[in-house]
Amino acid sequence: MQYQAETWGYYHHVPASAVRHSMMVDPVERVARLASESAVVIFSVSTCCMCHAVKRLFCGMGVSPAVYELDQHPMGKEIERVLVRLLGNAPTVPVVFIGGKLVGAMDRVMASHINGTLVPLLKEAGALWL
């Protein structure tokens, strides 16, 4: 299912029902599996302005990320605990995975965008074709 992100493009909001089959899996393994199911995956909170900004960044680049809104997901708190462990003490959302690999939070994504390493990562993961 796709939702329009204003005029910047589209992203895939992944409904909680789509991942219920993995409820019996270890939480870390669950996050790794979710992160590798699409070229770009964003773990987000629907009311977070930084999450909105990172979604707009990717949509503006022509990328259609899979977005997991943790505040609307039945396992959101559990997933958030795993993300805290992965990131250390950094803010937990947004968290971006590209090609199944952890890029990090907003600061890492923006640093990669500014220094020119984000587009090659997206191309390598198959999220961009240009």
RAHU-V384839 format. One record per helix or strand. SS is the DSSP state (hx for helix, st for strand). FROM is the first residue (numbers start at 0). TO is the last residue. If there is no record, write none. Layout:
BEGIN
[[SS,FROM,TO] [SS,FROM,TO]]
END
This chain:
BEGIN
[[st,1,3] [st,9,12] [hx,15,21] [hx,26,35] [st,39,43] [hx,48,59] [st,65,68] [hx,69,71] [hx,75,86] [st,94,97] [st,100,103] [hx,105,114] [hx,117,124]]
END
